[in-house]
Amino acid sequence: MLKISADNTISLTRGDTARITLAVKQSDGTDYDFSSDTVLFTVKKNVHATESILQKTVTDGAVYIAPADTAELAYGEYAYDVQLTTQSGDVCTIISPAKFILEPEVTW
């Protein structure tokens, strides 16, 4: 089960599929076309960790998490963010660090 709270907390049952669509708005409220940019969704143990435990490139405006991506991870709370790097090299964190909670499962 996938649940995203208003504070950007993501809760996902370990081993489940998740497709998370990202919509980026410009300051004038129009949609930002980031199809030519690189957007990374990164999960770490916490914001101070140096190694990522999961990193996905946003493709076609969505993050796709396959069952195998979380199947071996420990249940618990992690940190994630989403970073956009433009073609010209500008870097923008479009989702500041937030909680990524890997929930227990019964059937596996």
C-alpha positions, 0 to 999 in steps of 0.5 A, spaced: 500 500 500 502 506 498 500 513 502 503 520 501 501 525 506 500 532 506 507 533 509 510 529 503 511 523 508 511 516 503 509 510 507 509 504 502 509 496 504 515 493 503 515 489 496 509 493 493 509 496 487 509 504 487 508 509 481 509 516 484 507 522 479 511 528 480 508 535 478 512 541 478 510 548 477 513 554 475 513 561 480 507 563 475 503 556 476 504 553 470 507 546 469 514 546 468 517 541 463 522 537 466 523 532 460 530 534 458 532 535 465 535 529 470 530 528 476 532 523 482 528 520 487 533 518 493 532 514 499 537 514 505 537 511 512 537 519 514 539 525 512 546 525 514 548 518 511 552 518 505 550 512 501 543 511 498 539 505 499 534 506 493 535 511 488 531 512 482 531 516 476 524 520 474 521 517 467 515 520 464 514 524 470 513 519 475 518 515 480 517 507 479 519 503 485 519 495 483 517 490 488 524 488 488 527 495 490 524 494 497 524 487 498 530 486 502 530 493 506 528 493 513 522 496 516 522 502 518 523 510 517 528 513 512 529 520 509 528 521 502 528 527 497 527 529 490 532 533 486 532 536 479 538 538 475 537 542 469 540 541 462 544 547 464 547 544 470 542 548 475 540 544 481 534 544 485 531 540 490 524 540 489 522 536 495 526 537 501 528 531 505 521 528 508 520 521 511 520 515 507 516 509 511 517 502 509 511 498 512 511 491 514 508 486 510 504 479 512 504 476 505 511 475 502 
